[in-house]
Amino acid sequence: MFLQESLTAAVARLPEARDLKPLAGIILGTGLGGLSQRISGGGRRSSGELPGFAKSTVESHSGEIVWGRLGGVPVVAMSGRFHFYEGHSLAEIVMPVRLMKLLGVKLLVVSNAAGGLNPQYRKGDIVLIEDHINLMGANPLTGANEDWLGPKFPDMIEPYSHRVLDTAEACALKKGRRAPRGVYVAVAGPNLETRAEYRFLRLIGADLVGMSTVPEVIAAVHCGLDVLGVSCVTDMCLPDALHPANIQEIIATASAAEPLMCELVTDTLAATFQKSH
C-alpha cells in the first residue's frame, strides 16, 4: 500500500506530465542525457522532490523527470537513473518505471553504456538489446507482489518487444547505419570484471555487460509495458586484448554516440506510434 500511495502522490505532483498522456517512457543512461534537451513543449522536475524517489549520485546523471514531445510523440523521460551499486534498493531503482506506467505510457525505452563482449562489435556501436541475463543477485519483484501493478510470476519469454525491435532495426537500416542485436548481462558492480569473468560472461551467451537496465526491464514487463533496449558499446571487454578502463573515456564515447542514439530513438518512437494509430 505504501508503494501505491507514494506513486499516486508522485503522479499528483506532475499534473502537466499526466495531462500530456505520454505514450512512451525513456530512461537515459550514461552520457546520453542530452536526449532530454530534444524533448520540447513540456517541463522538468527533480526526481528527488517526488515521494519515494532516491537521489542519483553518479556523474553525468542529472536525476530529472522530463516530459514533452519527441518526434511528435508525447513522452516522459528519466534523465539519469539509479544504480544498485550506489546502495539503492531495487524497489527504488524501478520507481521511475512504475511512475511512467501510472502516467499512461505503453512503451519503455531503456538506454545504457555497456562493455562489448562480442568481438564483432566496435567501440561506439549502437546495439539493440534482444534479451538479457540477470547476474545482479537480486530481483525487483522479490517479496509481496503488487497485484495492482502486475502478476506475481510475469513471463519473460519476450522482455524486449520483437515488434519494436524490428521497427528500430528498420529505422537504422533506412539511414544506412549499423545496429546489431545482442544479449545484455547485468552485474552488480561497481568494479569492472576480471578476465576470467569476461570469459564466463561470453561463454554463457552475453554480447554486452553493464550494471543497470535489467531491474527496470523486469519491472516494465511486470506492469505490462513493451520495452526497447539500446546500448552504446563504450569499451571492448575482450579478455585476451584487455586494456585498463578509463571512465572519462567511456563517458566521452557515449557522448560521441549520442546524436545517433537520439536519432534512432526518435525515429523508432515516431514509426512505432504511427503504426499503432
Order of alpha helices (4+ residues) and beta strands (2+ residues): alpha-alpha-beta-beta-beta-beta-alpha-alpha-beta-beta-alpha-beta-alpha-beta-alpha-beta-alpha
